[in-house]
Amino acid sequence: MQRKAVPPTVLIKVEGADMQERLSRRVANAGYQAKQVRSSAEILDGLDRHQPAEALLWTIERSSAEAIRLLDRLRDRESDLCVILIGPELGAECVSECLRNGAFDYLVTPIRPGRMEESLQQGLHIRHSFREVQGLSAQLRTANQELGRERDSLQRLNHSLVLLNQLAHAMSGTHEADEIIRLVAERVPAILPYDVLRVTWRESERVWEYHANGMNRGTAPSNREVGSVSRATVVRSERPRRSGAFPGDETGVEAIEAPLLSRNEQIGGVRLERLHGKPFGPADREFMMTVATSLALSLANADAHRTLEEMAMKDGLTDLFNRRAFDRLLGQEIKAAERYRSPLCLLFGDVDHFKAINDRFGHPAGDVLLKEVAFLLTDSLREVDIVARYGGEEFAIILPRTDVASGTVLALRIRERIEGHVFMIEGATIHLTLSLGVAGLAPGSTRAREQLVDAADRALYDAKARGRNCVEVYEPASAHARASAYAQP
């Protein structure tokens, strides 16, 4: 019988029985286990339990000093406890200090209905996502450690295994699967000559094929899988396959096969084939197993790295690039524009009056609208263009090989599309507008990235000041001159 999932435990430290009862009831109604605590020591002791609490509600009466001391101790213990502080209006500086020290949120009393539950849900969701990233990082470290141990053992072998060690070192230097296979194809013949190298990965989802005569194939689907074997196996045939043929065309071939294992499960295979020359022997089988082990670890490492990198670069709500990815991609595009002397345009867009939408319909409805805006932006761009969620309801669009005039035309088209689109929330029709700022890369700038971002931001500010729902172009010749292309809402 499947065990029922235990709801998350939320600790509550509150002064006053009435407040304690109200918070406990709201936490329980939200589907969590409420547990009352009396001191910081009791909270810290609970971290060592088998199933520690996941969140803490702490009410502040006059000073946040005790809460900040607890946050410092939680940080020292590397705790991921989601701490939400509740109290009177203490001023922006005090609240900022609490958030900098690790608090997830500060709720000012009186708390509107649903606000605490919403903060708890968001905080626990972020905590869960953070733990997933930690798990992927641990897998990545484990794969690297296993690859390092394998490399150390290869150093104790003969000259052939020294070459294999160099191959393993080269594979660990890249996280691109195609590059890993190319390294194997180019370096293995120095130790184990072959006519054809074939690799399948993830149940034949990807197939690589290399021929010693230069007739190579990259990744492609295949109807034929490398055999399911537990160790390297020699496969002999009396009729060699004709030179230059690809797998699936063979009438007979001598081959050696080995499984690619991940967590003791076969999820691929590697196969070497010879059309002419001496047969594969026992030493070749041992070498093949070593190659397969290193290759499987490298490909698994590449998969984990790619997954982690994608998570780190994407905004969780809109699936657009996030601010961190935007900064890196903008730097790359600026370097490319300077190198090839090509134009580069940057757009900043901000959804007008979005706070009023959130206040009226709630943040979940606002999230739905942001995702729809993100889709409209992406759908309006070329494949080479880059769109990112810059923060909140603000978006950034990088337009490679695009001058300011063309970028302005695109910005106007985007503005018109957002204004003309009918958004639906809970059966209600909502009309959104977008203010946009346009800036071009200034040639010869020593601080190109900072100046381009600042210029686009200034133009967006002007669009907001102009009355919103318009496009403003930054003119570097004068800090006060602006080429305005806007439409009144």
GINORZI-V158416 format. One record per backbone hydrogen bond with DSSP energy under -0.5 kcal/mol. NH is the residue of the N-H (numbers start at 1). CO is the residue of the C=O. Records with the same first field share a line. If there is no record, write none. Layout:
NH = CO + CO
This chain:
10 = 33
11 = 9 + 55
12 = 35
13 = 57
14 = 12
16 = 14
20 = 16
21 = 17
22 = 18
23 = 19
24 = 20
25 = 21
26 = 22
27 = 23
28 = 24
29 = 25
30 = 26
31 = 28
32 = 27
33 = 8
34 = 32
35 = 10
37 = 12
43 = 39
44 = 40
45 = 41
46 = 42
47 = 43 + 44
48 = 45
49 = 46
52 = 49
54 = 9
55 = 9
56 = 82
57 = 11
58 = 56 + 84
59 = 13
60 = 86
68 = 64
69 = 65
70 = 66
71 = 67
72 = 68
73 = 69
74 = 70
75 = 71
76 = 72
77 = 73
78 = 75
79 = 74
82 = 54
83 = 81
84 = 56 + 82
85 = 105
86 = 58
87 = 107
88 = 60
90 = 88
95 = 91
96 = 92
97 = 93
98 = 94
99 = 95
100 = 96
101 = 97
102 = 99
103 = 98
104 = 83
105 = 83
107 = 85
108 = 106
109 = 87
115 = 112
116 = 112
118 = 114
119 = 115
120 = 116
121 = 117
122 = 118
123 = 119
124 = 120
125 = 121
126 = 122
127 = 123
128 = 124
129 = 125
130 = 126
131 = 127
132 = 128
133 = 129
134 = 130
135 = 131
136 = 132
137 = 133
138 = 134
139 = 135
140 = 136
141 = 137
142 = 138
143 = 139
144 = 140
145 = 141
146 = 142
147 = 143
148 = 144
149 = 145
150 = 146
151 = 147
152 = 148
153 = 149
154 = 150
155 = 151
156 = 153
157 = 154
162 = 158
163 = 159
164 = 160
165 = 161
166 = 162
167 = 163
168 = 164
169 = 165
170 = 166
171 = 167
172 = 168
173 = 169 + 170
174 = 171
177 = 175
180 = 176
181 = 177
182 = 178
183 = 179
184 = 180
185 = 181
186 = 182
187 = 183
188 = 184
190 = 187
191 = 188
192 = 188
195 = 273
196 = 273
197 = 210
198 = 271
199 = 208
200 = 269
201 = 206
202 = 267
203 = 267
205 = 201 + 202
206 = 201
208 = 199
209 = 217
210 = 197
212 = 195
214 = 211
216 = 214
217 = 209
220 = 207
222 = 204
229 = 227
233 = 257
235 = 255
236 = 234
240 = 238
245 = 242
249 = 246
254 = 274
255 = 235 + 253
256 = 272
257 = 233
258 = 270
260 = 268
261 = 259
262 = 265
265 = 262
267 = 260 + 265
268 = 260
269 = 200
270 = 258
271 = 198
272 = 256
273 = 196
274 = 254
285 = 281
286 = 282
287 = 283
288 = 284
289 = 285
290 = 286
291 = 287
292 = 288
293 = 289
294 = 290
295 = 291
296 = 292
297 = 293
298 = 294
299 = 295
300 = 296
301 = 297
302 = 298
303 = 299
304 = 300
305 = 301
306 = 302
307 = 303
308 = 304
309 = 305
310 = 306
311 = 307
312 = 308
313 = 309
314 = 310
315 = 320
319 = 315
321 = 387
322 = 313
326 = 322
327 = 323
328 = 324
329 = 325
330 = 326
331 = 327
332 = 328
333 = 329
334 = 330
335 = 331
336 = 332
337 = 333
338 = 334
339 = 335
340 = 336
341 = 337
342 = 337
345 = 399
346 = 439
347 = 397
348 = 437
349 = 395
350 = 435
351 = 393
352 = 433
354 = 351
357 = 353
358 = 354
359 = 355
360 = 356
361 = 357
362 = 357 + 358
366 = 362
367 = 363
368 = 364
369 = 365
370 = 366
371 = 367
372 = 368
373 = 369
374 = 370
375 = 371
376 = 372
377 = 373
378 = 374
379 = 375
380 = 376 + 377
381 = 378
385 = 382
386 = 398
388 = 396
389 = 321
390 = 388 + 394
391 = 394
394 = 391
395 = 349
396 = 388
397 = 347
398 = 386
399 = 345 + 397
400 = 398
401 = 343
402 = 343 + 399
407 = 403
408 = 404
409 = 405
410 = 406
411 = 407
412 = 408
413 = 409
414 = 410
415 = 411
416 = 412
417 = 413
418 = 414
419 = 415
420 = 416
421 = 417 + 418
423 = 421 + 430
425 = 428
428 = 425
430 = 423
432 = 430
435 = 350
436 = 470
437 = 348
438 = 472
439 = 346
441 = 344
443 = 441
445 = 442
448 = 445
451 = 447
452 = 448
453 = 449
454 = 450
455 = 451
456 = 452
457 = 453
458 = 454
459 = 455
460 = 456
461 = 457
462 = 458
463 = 459
464 = 460
465 = 461
466 = 462
467 = 463 + 464
468 = 463
471 = 485
472 = 436
473 = 483
474 = 438
475 = 481
476 = 474
478 = 475
483 = 473
484 = 482
485 = 471
487 = 469
